[in-house]
Amino acid sequence: MTPPVRVERDLIGARDVPANVYWGVHTARALENFQVSGITLAKHRPLIAALGAVKQAAARANRELGVLDADRAAVIDRACQEVIDGALDGEFVVDVVQGGAGTSTNMNANEVIANRALELLGHPRGSYDKLHPNDHVNRGQSTNDVYPTAVKLALIAALAELAGSVDALGAAFGAKADEFARVPKIGRTQLQDAVPMTVGQEFGAWRSTVREELDRIAEAQRLLCEINLGATAIGTGITSVVGYAAAAARHLREITGVPVTTASDLVEATSDTGSFLHLSAVLKRTAVKVSKICNDLRLLSSGPQAGFGELRLPARQAGSSIMPGKVNPVIPELVNQVAFAVIGNDVTVTMAAEAGQLQLNAFEPIICHGLLQSIGWMRRAFDTLRTRCVEGIEVNHEHLQDISARSASVVTALIPVLGYARASQVAAAVLEGRGEVRDLALATGSIAAGDLDRLLGDGRHPGPLPRR
């Protein structure tokens, strides 16, 4: 049997729409036109919730200003709340990669909300003479202000979750810094032995490099709080009424709890993508920094017999189909690949931002998708890194102590007394295997045993000399 349909019309003509769906003719056209990624709008839950919030704020503002009657406003409000709550996610079926600057996304939302509102009023879906997707749900709005406003709200919500993951990852590195605070090792520059340090210092540095990104994320969130809702088509406010932009922003703050503000220049704000570019750079920066840490983890755990072998990462799965006993650093490798994707998304966002023309950027859908994908992937990758790797890291104590005891790099601590030239002679002797640092330094006759012990300490944490 042929599934039942209803007939809807747009400027192109009549189109059959499945009778059991809330979306309508504009969404149907988009389904035909945009079949690229296979990723529907519903995959970006924060975006759907944000669209519901924007439409709800608009309905409340229009009701307050007397351009939308109470009955229609009430059911539109209820339908929007269902969108916010996720009850209608399955109706957001358009591909995230689309032409039209997000028009198909906006129309998908308008049609879903309108038909659900009609249902609440007791009318069949598609009865647009009673309540219309454009005339009522989209009253005083345009894709050009609805879509970027919703995207910004979605990004702010997604960033809050990412910040939690970044903070937790930093805390995990901090816990390991405390655990390994007195474990000696040799620091390296350019892959060559440098000076002594502790494993705790190394993990502590990773904690700092991760947690300082929290300020960058918060800054990006603040920039996203400036919206252009009320700008309508190109920023002139055409089709809206006086006071609408301020009222819509006020209601949006109440609905979302986000301190949004209306841009001072709505024409500029409608075409500008600066906040998206800034966020993309922050995401790239954060991903690259964590990826670099993962490179260090892979290098320090290499071996276990023919590599650095300083750290032991948790064994998560067999590493080879042919080599018995091989275990690979699969979790850091996962994070590396996520970072590569984030870097690629940053390039895409940059090109899309640059390609905007005149009063609108037509490429905000790919900007939205790229940023939300990066945030989601980073959050899940960082959580995986923390729970499946960092929290279970162990150190190879005997190996590290052995390396530290016979390392010529310890001689650096003796330069203030021996001088660079004589210290170099001691280091060369150590490297040639002629003895240990302490004995060879004493043999120079240039340093007393007490001063030597003061400079070398316990071999774990040589640092700045105390003032005399």
Phi, psi and omega in degrees: 000143177284128179300144180296147180229165168236153182259126175238160184230146171225192184294340179278329180145195182279151181209132175287135177234137177308134186292337188265006181255158177272336179284167188229210191294321181293321176293320179300317177298317181296323178298327178283324187277327188242093178231074187241294188277334186076005179257117182274164177305327183299339179291339178256078183307318179300328180291319179296315178299321180293319177300317177299320181293319179297314180294324178293317178298319179296317180298319181292321178294316180295324176295315181299324183269001174081017179256000176222125184291159187299319183295311179295318181301321183294316182284327174297318178301315180296318179295321178297321179297323177295323176296315179301318184283349178094006183290340185242020183305321183296347180271352180265089195252355184288147177294140181294333178266112188209152170278173174093013175062021180098006181301319180295326177294313180298317181290326175302315179294315180302314183292318180297313181294318181297313183289327175291322177295319176300318179299318179294331177279351181092016180253153177294154175297141182090000180278065189287351173290341179269320179204122191251141179302321183270312186291331185244305180295321184261019185300127178069022185229166171216156172306327187293342173246330179293311187295307180297328177294316178295320179299316180297317178297319179297318180293320178299316179294316180295322179294328178299320178290320178298318179301321177298320179290321178296316180298316181293322178295317177300319178296323179295318176296322179296320178297321177290327177299318178292318182297323185253024187299332184246020178266116184284152173201175177253125174285156184228145169232135183055034180066012177250149180303135181244269181222162180293151174205191174240158175298326178299320177296322180296313179292326178296323177294322178295321176302314182295317183293332177281312188289336178291346177287343179298322178293323180293320179295317179297321178296318178297321177298318181297319180294329180286347183285347175277122185238165179244021179300128186106351178287335189051231196296302183231008179114358181275346181081013181302139182080348176267172179251161180302131180093352184295313184302314181294318181293318180297318179296319179298314179295324180294322176297319180293322182289317189260337187078004179269131183281063181289148175229148179280131180301146181287332179237098186288333176294313177297315185295332182287331180259346187277138178236024184301319181294329177289320177297316180299312180300316181301320178294321178296317179297316179298314180303311182296315181296318181295319181295317178291325178296321177298319177300320179294325174300318178296318179298318179296318182290314183290338178261004184297151183130235009279348184256331186246021181231203179296313174061027181276322180250152173243110176279150178302134178282118185253336179192160176299141187263357184205149175271356183228333184259105181299138174085353183281130177233126184261156177280067191292330182288311174301324178296323176299313182295320176306314183291325175298319178298320178300318180293321179296319177299317177297319177296325178296321176297316179299313180298318180298313181294321180293321179294319180292330187279355178300149183229134174055236191270007182203147171259115184283353190252020179296333177301319181285331174296312180302309182298315182299316182290315179294323177296315179300314181298314181296316180294318179297315181301312182291324179293319180293321177296320179294316179301317181293307188280329185259357181221291191302314184296340181253010182291138174237163178248153176269085188303309185299317181297315181294319180295322180295316180297316182296322183293329184246022184268131177292343182295339179297334184299335179306325181293344184267353184304320181302335181257313184280333190085159187296317185296310182292325177296323177297323178295319178297315180299317180298321180294321178296315181295331178278357177081023184272003177153184178267161186303312185299313182295318182291326178291317177297325182294342179288339183074007185258001183212136179278156182301321180295317178295324179297315179295325179294321182286320182276335182058223179264011178081002185259328191213057174296133181217207180300145178283146175290152177289145177278000000 
